[in-house]
Protein backbone atom coordinates (compact mmCIF):
# COMPACT_ATOMS: atom_id res chain seq x y z
CA UNK A 1 0.00 0.00 0.00
CA UNK A 2 2.83 2.35 0.82
CA UNK A 3 4.45 1.74 -2.56
CA UNK A 4 1.11 2.23 -4.34
CA UNK A 5 0.62 5.54 -2.55
CA UNK A 6 4.11 6.50 -3.61
CA UNK A 7 3.34 5.73 -7.25
CA UNK A 8 0.21 7.85 -7.12
CA UNK A 9 2.25 10.67 -5.63
CA UNK A 10 4.79 10.35 -8.44
CA UNK A 11 2.09 10.42 -11.10
CA UNK A 12 0.62 13.54 -9.52
CA UNK A 13 3.98 15.24 -9.26
CA UNK A 14 4.89 14.25 -12.82
CA UNK A 15 2.14 16.47 -14.16
CA UNK A 16 4.20 19.48 -13.06
CA UNK A 17 7.95 19.96 -13.54
CA UNK A 18 9.90 19.61 -10.31
CA UNK A 19 11.94 22.75 -10.92
CA UNK A 20 11.02 26.15 -12.25
CA UNK A 21 13.88 25.97 -14.74
CA UNK A 22 12.06 23.24 -16.67
CA UNK A 23 8.69 24.92 -17.06
CA UNK A 24 9.51 26.91 -20.16
CA UNK A 25 8.89 25.27 -23.49
CA UNK A 26 12.04 26.80 -24.96
CA UNK A 27 15.22 27.51 -23.04
CA UNK A 28 17.79 29.61 -24.87
CA UNK A 29 21.19 30.90 -23.88
CA UNK A 30 21.97 27.70 -22.02
CA UNK A 31 25.45 27.04 -20.73
CA UNK A 32 25.83 24.50 -23.52
CA UNK A 33 25.43 27.32 -26.02
CA UNK A 34 22.40 25.82 -27.71
CA UNK A 35 18.65 26.08 -27.48
CA UNK A 36 16.89 23.35 -25.55
CA UNK A 37 13.40 22.48 -26.65
CA UNK A 38 11.31 20.88 -23.95
CA UNK A 39 8.74 18.68 -25.62
CA UNK A 40 5.30 19.04 -24.01
CA UNK A 41 4.45 15.55 -25.21
CA UNK A 42 7.13 13.75 -23.23
CA UNK A 43 6.82 10.02 -23.37
CA UNK A 44 5.04 8.41 -20.47
CA UNK A 45 7.57 7.19 -17.92
CA UNK A 46 8.07 3.44 -17.78
CA UNK A 47 6.59 1.35 -14.99
CA UNK A 48 10.12 0.68 -13.75
CA UNK A 49 10.82 4.44 -13.59
CA UNK A 50 7.59 5.12 -11.70
CA UNK A 51 8.17 2.25 -9.30
CA UNK A 52 11.74 3.31 -8.67
CA UNK A 53 10.83 6.93 -7.97
CA UNK A 54 7.96 5.78 -5.74
CA UNK A 55 10.43 3.61 -3.83
CA UNK A 56 12.78 6.55 -3.43
CA UNK A 57 9.89 8.66 -2.12
CA UNK A 58 8.92 5.96 0.37
CA UNK A 59 12.45 6.13 1.79
CA UNK A 60 12.71 9.92 2.00
CA UNK A 61 12.24 10.08 5.76
CA UNK A 62 14.73 7.29 6.46
CA UNK A 63 17.38 7.88 3.79
CA UNK A 64 20.72 8.87 5.33
CA UNK A 65 21.64 12.50 4.79
CA UNK A 66 24.93 14.27 4.28
CA UNK A 67 26.57 11.46 2.36
CA UNK A 68 27.03 10.37 -1.24
CA UNK A 69 24.48 10.03 -4.04
CA UNK A 70 25.20 7.77 -7.00
CA UNK A 71 23.02 9.18 -9.77
CA UNK A 72 22.37 7.62 -13.16
CA UNK A 73 20.90 4.66 -15.02
CA UNK A 74 21.29 0.89 -14.71
CA UNK A 75 25.09 1.09 -14.82
CA UNK A 76 24.83 3.08 -11.60
CA UNK A 77 21.98 1.07 -10.08
CA UNK A 78 24.02 -2.14 -10.42
CA UNK A 79 26.89 -0.99 -8.22
CA UNK A 80 27.55 -4.00 -5.95
CA UNK A 81 26.15 -3.20 -2.49
CA UNK A 82 28.85 -2.17 -0.08
CA UNK A 83 31.57 -1.78 -2.71
CA UNK A 84 31.40 2.01 -3.02
CA UNK A 85 33.26 3.38 -0.01
CA UNK A 86 32.08 5.82 2.61
CA UNK A 87 29.16 6.26 4.93
CA UNK A 88 25.61 7.13 3.87
CA UNK A 89 26.00 6.06 0.24
CA UNK A 90 22.62 6.33 -1.49
CA UNK A 91 22.16 4.69 -4.89
CA UNK A 92 19.71 6.57 -7.09
CA UNK A 93 20.25 4.79 -10.37
CA UNK A 94 17.26 3.73 -12.49
CA UNK A 95 17.53 1.26 -15.33
CA UNK A 96 17.03 2.72 -18.84
CA UNK A 97 16.93 6.29 -17.49
CA UNK A 98 17.72 9.34 -19.61
CA UNK A 99 19.14 12.79 -19.00
CA UNK A 100 15.66 14.28 -19.32
CA UNK A 101 14.62 17.67 -20.63
CA UNK A 102 13.72 16.61 -24.15
CA UNK A 103 11.00 14.11 -25.02
CA UNK A 104 12.08 11.57 -22.44
CA UNK A 105 11.49 11.58 -18.72
CA UNK A 106 14.82 11.37 -16.96
CA UNK A 107 17.08 12.35 -14.09
CA UNK A 108 16.03 15.99 -14.53
CA UNK A 109 12.50 14.99 -13.52
CA UNK A 110 13.43 13.35 -10.21
CA UNK A 111 16.07 15.53 -8.58
CA UNK A 112 13.75 16.35 -5.69
CA UNK A 113 13.54 12.80 -4.40
CA UNK A 114 16.88 11.53 -5.76
CA UNK A 115 19.10 14.38 -4.58
CA UNK A 116 17.41 17.21 -2.69
CA UNK A 117 15.97 15.24 0.23
CA UNK A 118 19.29 13.43 0.77
CA UNK A 119 21.22 16.70 1.23
CA UNK A 120 24.39 15.08 -0.12
CA UNK A 121 27.97 16.22 0.27
CA UNK A 122 28.82 14.74 -3.11
CA UNK A 123 26.98 13.54 -6.20
CA UNK A 124 28.56 11.09 -8.63
CA UNK A 125 26.79 11.47 -11.97
CA UNK A 126 26.82 9.17 -15.00
CA UNK A 127 23.97 9.47 -17.49
CA UNK A 128 23.49 9.68 -21.24
CA UNK A 129 24.03 6.28 -22.84
CA UNK A 130 20.29 5.58 -23.20
CA UNK A 131 19.79 8.93 -24.93
CA UNK A 132 21.89 7.54 -27.79
CA UNK A 133 19.43 4.78 -28.59
CA UNK A 134 17.39 5.16 -31.82
CA UNK A 135 14.83 7.92 -31.47
CA UNK A 136 16.89 9.79 -28.93
CA UNK A 137 17.65 13.51 -28.98
CA UNK A 138 20.20 15.18 -31.26
CA UNK A 139 23.62 15.74 -29.73
CA UNK A 140 23.01 19.47 -29.19
CA UNK A 141 19.90 18.69 -27.17
CA UNK A 142 21.72 16.11 -25.07
CA UNK A 143 24.46 18.61 -24.30
CA UNK A 144 22.01 21.40 -23.45
CA UNK A 145 19.96 19.07 -21.24
CA UNK A 146 23.07 17.85 -19.46
CA UNK A 147 24.14 21.41 -18.74
CA UNK A 148 20.68 22.12 -17.35
CA UNK A 149 20.91 18.96 -15.25
CA UNK A 150 24.20 20.06 -13.71
CA UNK A 151 22.79 23.50 -12.92
CA UNK A 152 19.67 22.04 -11.31
CA UNK A 153 21.65 19.58 -9.22
CA UNK A 154 23.48 22.60 -7.83
CA UNK A 155 20.14 24.28 -7.14
CA UNK A 156 18.79 21.36 -5.08
CA UNK A 157 22.14 20.51 -3.47
CA UNK A 158 24.11 23.78 -3.32
CA UNK A 159 26.70 22.42 -0.87
CA UNK A 160 27.42 19.22 -2.81
CA UNK A 161 30.53 18.50 -4.82
CA UNK A 162 29.43 17.23 -8.23
CA UNK A 163 31.62 14.64 -9.94
CA UNK A 164 30.87 14.30 -13.65
CA UNK A 165 31.84 10.86 -14.92
CA UNK A 166 32.31 10.11 -18.59
CA UNK A 167 30.05 7.78 -20.52
CA UNK A 168 31.57 4.30 -20.70
CA UNK A 169 32.36 2.55 -23.99
CA UNK A 170 30.22 -0.37 -25.14
CA UNK A 171 31.10 -3.59 -26.94
CA UNK A 172 27.63 -4.94 -27.71
CA UNK A 173 27.49 -5.45 -31.52
CA UNK A 174 24.03 -3.88 -31.77
CA UNK A 175 25.43 -0.68 -30.26
CA UNK A 176 28.35 -0.23 -32.66
CA UNK A 177 26.86 3.06 -33.86
CA UNK A 178 27.35 4.55 -30.38
CA UNK A 179 31.15 4.59 -30.47
CA UNK A 180 31.60 8.03 -32.06
CA UNK A 181 28.69 9.75 -30.24
CA UNK A 182 30.05 8.54 -26.90
CA UNK A 183 33.43 10.16 -27.62
CA UNK A 184 31.72 13.34 -28.79
CA UNK A 185 29.42 13.58 -25.77
CA UNK A 186 32.30 12.94 -23.38
CA UNK A 187 34.19 15.89 -24.86
CA UNK A 188 31.14 18.07 -24.17
CA UNK A 189 30.78 16.70 -20.63
CA UNK A 190 34.39 17.55 -19.87
CA UNK A 191 33.78 21.10 -21.06
CA UNK A 192 30.49 21.46 -19.15
CA UNK A 193 32.19 20.27 -15.97
CA UNK A 194 35.11 22.68 -16.42
CA UNK A 195 32.76 25.62 -17.00
CA UNK A 196 31.12 24.92 -13.64
CA UNK A 197 34.28 24.02 -11.73
CA UNK A 198 33.07 20.44 -11.26
CA UNK A 199 35.49 17.57 -11.36
CA UNK A 200 35.42 15.39 -14.47
CA UNK A 201 36.54 11.76 -14.41
CA UNK A 202 37.60 10.20 -17.70
CA UNK A 203 36.52 6.62 -17.18
CA UNK A 204 36.21 6.06 -20.93
CA UNK A 205 39.98 5.92 -21.46
CA UNK A 206 40.40 3.28 -18.76
CA UNK A 207 37.57 1.09 -20.02
CA UNK A 208 38.09 1.27 -23.80
CA UNK A 209 40.35 -0.90 -25.93
CA UNK A 210 42.32 0.20 -28.99
CA UNK A 211 39.10 0.07 -31.07
CA UNK A 212 37.05 2.19 -28.68
CA UNK A 213 35.12 -0.81 -27.38
CA UNK A 214 34.57 -1.84 -23.77
CA UNK A 215 37.51 -4.02 -22.75
CA UNK A 216 36.86 -7.72 -22.37
CA UNK A 217 36.36 -8.97 -18.86
CA UNK A 218 34.84 -5.74 -17.58
CA UNK A 219 31.25 -6.41 -18.67
CA UNK A 220 28.41 -8.87 -18.47
CA UNK A 221 26.66 -8.11 -21.76
CA UNK A 222 28.67 -5.53 -23.69
CA UNK A 223 27.11 -2.62 -21.80
CA UNK A 224 26.75 -3.40 -18.09
CA UNK A 225 29.74 -3.98 -15.87
CA UNK A 226 31.00 -7.03 -14.05
CA UNK A 227 32.33 -6.69 -10.52
CA UNK A 228 35.79 -6.40 -12.08
CA UNK A 229 34.51 -3.41 -14.01
CA UNK A 230 33.15 -1.74 -10.89
CA UNK A 231 36.44 -2.30 -9.09
CA UNK A 232 38.26 -0.62 -11.97
CA UNK A 233 35.81 2.29 -11.66
CA UNK A 234 36.58 2.50 -7.95
CA UNK A 235 40.32 2.42 -8.64
CA UNK A 236 39.89 5.31 -11.09
CA UNK A 237 38.20 7.46 -8.44
CA UNK A 238 41.02 6.68 -6.03
CA UNK A 239 43.70 7.41 -8.63
CA UNK A 240 42.02 10.73 -9.44
CA UNK A 241 42.24 11.69 -5.77
CA UNK A 242 38.48 11.83 -5.34
CA UNK A 243 38.40 8.85 -3.00
CA UNK A 244 41.19 7.89 -0.65
CA UNK A 245 42.43 4.30 -0.37
CA UNK A 246 41.05 4.25 3.17
CA UNK A 247 37.56 4.77 1.74
CA UNK A 248 37.25 8.45 2.55
CA UNK A 249 35.89 11.07 0.17
CA UNK A 250 38.37 13.84 -0.66
CA UNK A 251 36.87 17.32 -0.79
CA UNK A 252 38.19 19.44 -3.68
CA UNK A 253 40.89 21.95 -2.89
CA UNK A 254 41.07 25.36 -4.51
CA UNK A 255 43.69 24.02 -6.92
CA UNK A 256 41.50 21.06 -7.89
CA UNK A 257 38.60 23.39 -8.55
MONOR-V743098 format. One record per residue. RES is the residue in one small letter. PSI is psi in radians with two decimals (none if undefined). Layout:
# MONOR-V743098
res = {RES & RES}
psi = {PSI & PSI}
This chain:
# MONOR-V743098
res = {x & x & x & x & x & x & x & x & x & x & x & x & x & x & x & x & x & x & x & x & x & x & x & x & x & x & x & x & x & x & x & x & x & x & x & x & x & x & x & x & x & x & x & x & x & x & x & x & x & x & x & x & x & x & x & x & x & x & x & x & x & x & x & x & x & x & x & x & x & x & x & x & x & x & x & x & x & x & x & x & x & x & x & x & x & x & x & x & x & x & x & x & x & x & x & x & x & x & x & x & x & x & x & x & x & x & x & x & x & x & x & x & x & x & x & x & x & x & x & x & x & x & x & x & x & x & x & x & x & x & x & x & x & x & x & x & x & x & x & x & x & x & x & x & x & x & x & x & x & x & x & x & x & x & x & x & x & x & x & x & x & x & x & x & x & x & x & x & x & x & x & x & x & x & x & x & x & x & x & x & x & x & x & x & x & x & x & x & x & x & x & x & x & x & x & x & x & x & x & x & x & x & x & x & x & x & x & x & x & x & x & x & x & x & x & x & x & x & x & x & x & x & x & x & x & x & x & x & x & x & x & x & x & x & x & x & x & x & x & x & x & x & x & x & x & x & x & x & x & x & x & x & x & x & x & x & x}
psi = {-0.67 & -0.72 & -0.70 & -0.76 & -0.64 & -0.70 & -0.75 & -0.66 & -0.73 & -0.80 & -0.70 & -0.76 & -0.54 & -0.40 & -0.34 & 2.38 & 2.53 & -0.51 & 2.57 & -0.53 & -0.31 & 0.19 & -0.40 & 2.50 & -0.52 & 2.15 & 2.07 & 3.00 & 0.71 & 2.88 & -0.36 & -0.10 & 0.39 & 2.75 & 2.49 & 2.05 & 2.08 & 1.99 & 2.12 & -0.36 & 0.85 & 2.52 & 2.56 & 2.33 & 2.60 & 2.84 & -0.67 & -0.71 & -0.82 & -0.77 & -0.68 & -0.81 & -0.67 & -0.68 & -0.72 & -0.72 & -0.65 & -0.31 & 0.10 & -0.67 & -0.28 & -0.20 & 2.34 & 2.47 & 2.78 & 0.36 & -2.29 & 2.38 & 2.21 & 2.02 & 2.21 & -2.56 & -2.59 & -0.50 & -0.58 & -0.77 & -0.38 & 0.15 & 2.24 & 2.25 & 2.29 & -0.15 & -0.70 & 2.22 & 2.86 & 2.93 & 2.69 & 0.82 & 2.13 & 2.08 & 2.08 & 0.80 & 2.51 & 2.21 & 2.38 & 0.27 & 2.79 & 3.04 & -0.77 & 3.05 & -0.06 & -2.06 & 0.07 & 2.46 & 2.51 & -2.78 & -0.64 & -0.49 & 0.02 & 0.43 & -0.47 & -0.86 & -0.33 & -0.47 & -0.95 & -0.87 & -0.32 & -0.34 & 0.98 & 2.75 & -0.41 & 2.58 & 2.13 & 1.99 & 2.26 & 1.99 & 2.57 & -0.36 & -0.65 & -0.37 & -0.26 & -0.06 & 2.76 & 2.36 & -0.01 & 3.07 & 2.75 & 2.78 & -0.74 & -0.56 & -0.66 & -0.77 & -0.78 & -0.74 & -0.67 & -0.70 & -0.74 & -0.68 & -0.81 & -0.75 & -0.69 & -0.53 & -0.72 & -0.54 & -0.80 & -0.32 & 1.20 & -0.42 & -0.05 & 2.51 & 2.25 & 2.15 & 1.96 & 2.11 & 2.37 & 2.76 & 2.42 & 2.68 & 2.89 & 2.76 & 0.02 & 2.20 & -0.67 & -0.31 & 0.38 & -0.50 & -0.18 & -0.26 & -0.90 & -0.79 & -0.61 & -0.81 & -0.74 & -0.81 & -0.69 & -0.65 & -0.69 & -0.70 & -0.69 & -0.75 & -0.80 & -0.71 & -0.76 & -0.69 & -0.45 & 0.14 & 0.58 & 2.67 & 2.45 & 2.32 & 2.06 & 1.49 & -0.49 & -0.81 & -0.59 & -0.54 & -0.22 & 2.56 & -2.99 & -0.29 & 0.14 & 0.26 & 2.78 & 2.23 & 2.53 & 2.52 & -0.12 & -0.07 & 2.98 & -0.37 & 0.29 & -0.10 & -0.93 & 2.69 & 2.62 & 3.05 & -0.59 & -0.69 & -0.75 & -0.59 & -0.60 & -0.69 & -0.81 & -0.75 & -0.66 & -0.73 & -0.57 & -0.79 & -0.56 & -0.10 & 0.20 & -0.68 & 2.51 & 2.70 & -0.44 & 0.36 & 0.52 & 2.47 & 2.41 & 2.01 & 2.52 & 2.42 & 3.02 & -0.63 & -0.69 & -0.59 & none}
